[in-house]
Amino acid sequence: MIDYFGFLNLPSSICFDGVRIVPREGFAKIHNYIESISNKNGYIYPPMTQNVEVDITTMETKRIIPNTEKPAILYKLPFSHSINIENPFYKKDLRKWDYSFLVNSLAFVNGTRLQFYNWYFDNRVPTKNTDNIHLSPNGHSDFFQTIYETWKSWSEINKARIINLLALHSRIPSYEWDFERFMLNYMVFDGAYSIAEKVYICKSNSHKNNFHSVIDKFGLINNDAYIDNIYNLRNDLFHHAIWDGGSPTSAADKYKGWMHEITLRKFNLRFIIALLNYKTDFIATPWWTIMLSTIDPHNYNKKANVRRINAKSAQVMN
């Protein structure tokens, strides 16, 4: 069964082991349309809607009801790609399982949100990569082949968990408050750790020690000061509704929360790629700096291909 999804800004195909992900005919025209409705900040926002009175016989609009204009709760975007798997792990409910995993993995590694063609989006949708990473030109097929094989080897409950985590990770940039994004990023970390605990036998005796357990197991770089800050922000927010020393919408310190929402997301990026058993030196790159990273196919024994955007912005954030 062929299905369709979008919008993914990828004009090339991804093919491996009977899986074909192909741009639709007229991709360039759809891309131009997406660009035309995108805000300069890199997001598409919900269209405005109004209630109307309709003639039920002709279905023509009789009048627009005043004072009913508001942003749409749900809306569609044009699809950009088809997906087909010759021999899926699940023969039924492909949207729940195989297709959902691959589409949400595409959204994850491309820093965007994706949806099946006749399903809806809510809130704003990024049109640019929100994660400052990209796969090397020949890396897509290799990456997806590896993580798909890993996913198929897991128990059903862990298959479902990672699909939800990938979808949630991709949805987080749609939230505009830093405390909301931080809270959801921590949910992603907790969920990913629960998979690591079951699949890779990660062991820890506290929430804070979960980070060190992941670092030891998967080879991420340690940064005790940043882990302390993330953990303290989590405790204050989850247990006392205090965000960065102030209220959730008015932080007192004005920079720690915003900064560590980003660093936690970057930690999760490396954690999830490691969790899916993709071997790359990107996992061992610093997660507390601003950098543009290229994930090379199985580039595990060579120095990771990392390019700093500019020297000043790439300094460690204090």
Secondary structure as GFF3:
##gff-version 3
##sequence-region A 1 318
A	DSSP	beta_strand	3	6	.	.	.	ID=ss1
A	DSSP	beta_strand	14	16	.	.	.	ID=ss2
A	DSSP	beta_strand	19	23	.	.	.	ID=ss3
A	DSSP	alpha_helix	27	37	.	.	.	ID=ss4
A	DSSP	beta_strand	43	44	.	.	.	ID=ss5
A	DSSP	beta_strand	48	49	.	.	.	ID=ss6
A	DSSP	beta_strand	52	54	.	.	.	ID=ss7
A	DSSP	beta_strand	61	64	.	.	.	ID=ss8
A	DSSP	beta_strand	70	71	.	.	.	ID=ss9
A	DSSP	beta_strand	81	85	.	.	.	ID=ss10
A	DSSP	alpha_helix	98	110	.	.	.	ID=ss11
A	DSSP	beta_strand	115	116	.	.	.	ID=ss12
A	DSSP	beta_strand	125	126	.	.	.	ID=ss13
A	DSSP	beta_strand	133	135	.	.	.	ID=ss14
A	DSSP	alpha_helix	139	153	.	.	.	ID=ss15
A	DSSP	alpha_helix	156	171	.	.	.	ID=ss16
A	DSSP	three_ten_helix	172	174	.	.	.	ID=ss17
A	DSSP	alpha_helix	178	199	.	.	.	ID=ss18
A	DSSP	alpha_helix	207	218	.	.	.	ID=ss19
A	DSSP	alpha_helix	224	240	.	.	.	ID=ss20
A	DSSP	alpha_helix	256	275	.	.	.	ID=ss21
A	DSSP	three_ten_helix	281	284	.	.	.	ID=ss22
A	DSSP	beta_strand	292	295	.	.	.	ID=ss23
A	DSSP	beta_strand	306	307	.	.	.	ID=ss24
###
